[in-house]
Amino acid sequence: MSRPVFIHSNIANSIPLYGDITHAGNLDEYCDAASEFLLNKYGENLLFPAFNYDFGRSLVFDVVNDKSQVGLLSEHMRTAAGYCRSQVPFFSILSKNNELCQYSPECQPFGKGSFFEWLHLNDGVIVGFGTKSMFTFLHYIEELIPGGPLYRYEKEFNGLLKTSGDDKKVACKMHVRPKNGVTEYDFSLIERDLREGGILIDNDEYGISCSMQCSEVVPYILSKYKNDPLYGLTEKSKLSLMKLTNNCTSRIKMDCDVVNLNNKNDEQDSANLPKEPLSLESFSMSDVVIVVSSVLTEEEITFESTMDNTYTWDSLNHMSIIIALKNQLSIDFEPAEIASATSVKKIHEKAYGS
């Protein structure tokens, strides 16, 4: 079998590689054309993210029915013949390899025995197909740091997996960021460094598709962490984390390290369904991404997402986003502000009044 290729995608941006951008077309037809293009270019061992972040609140992952929240192509492939979905909350993937889709009562999305470890050990390739949002693999590399990264803490989510057969208990353990928004990544910096290191390369003359080999990324990023334990974070985050980690000599303080489905008293933890909306001080830009993703389920939403570069972020969905932000994060917009809240960053700036 060919080398495994993990595809992060944005259908709207990748159309020039395989379709007629002047034709409105049917989105399913574009997805079929995109998958055929990828099959011809990379072979049959294609894998796709099918991430769904709802487990953090509901503690229930419906493997069959929960939609992918990271793009139209990934959701299209979820229902395609021949693909199975891994039984891993938060970070499930789509594969034709049934061994990657087996049930385990305990899982670590980025740790020992994870898909990302398998991808690394099998010399996999990560492709950004119409998107530069392709750095989920970074969290696997963070797990290779002895004890994990200082700016995350280990947390366990105990919940249920719903499959076509029955319901099963699952314990999902991984390093998470604090809810105070102090840990923010500078993905443009990481991308620039990987390009300068000759690891992240463009696959076409338009710069629409790019790729990197896991075997090259891992030692490169680990060397960065060795020199700077806070590598890849924004300068603002670094300044805050230097204080919170006592100049990188201790781990950031945790909120709560175990969340159980039946623990009704653990109201402070974001993994439970909140009885009250989150306060502005408690959420980060990642929370804005999750809310926008819950509306624009056909897109891969990132910190860089705007109405201009996101295919389905139209005027109708924009109002749905405004309502979702009000209901889930208690962000109120004045009528004059609604028209200017056209990106993840602008929404986050509005919330903090900056």
Secondary structure, 3 states (H helix, E strand, C coil): CCCCEEEEECHHHHHHHCCCCCCCCCHHHHHHHHHHHHHHHHCCCEEEECCECCHHHHCEEECCCCCCCECHHHHHHHCCCCCEECCCCECCEEECCHHHHCCCCEECCCCCCCHHHHHHHCCCEEEEECCCCCCCHHHHHHHCCCCCCCCCEEEEEEEEEECCCCEEEEEEEEEECCCCCCCCECHHHHHHHHHHCCCCEECCCCCCEEEEEHHHHHHHHHHHHHHCCCCCECHHHHHHHHHHCCCCCCCCCCCCCEEECCCCCCCCCCCCCCCCCCCHHHCCHHHHHHHHHHHCCCCECCCCCECCCCCCCCHHHHHHHHHHHHHHHCCCCCHHHHCCCCEHHHHHHHHHCC
